[in-house]
């Protein structure tokens, strides 16, 4: 089932492999709240990892750029917070 709409923004989608170089047109949401992904890979151990360019602030120390080990079903903050604890003022 596709999960389109505002809740699907900044999400990592999971598609089923059908074989013979074909993928399903439908997907499920694997994880949410991943802002400005710059890199995505799967390790040989099966970990899904994502590098993130955090929100722009006029600061030399924050927000932190992140390397996330993405876990299925987890929300990583965007658009509600950054650095896993700092609330977005707007």
Secondary structure, DSSP 8 states (H G I E B T S, - for coil): ----SGGGTT-EEEEEEEETTEEEEEEEEEEB---SEEEEEE-TT--EEEEE-----S-SS-S--EEEEE-TT-B--TTTEETTTEE---
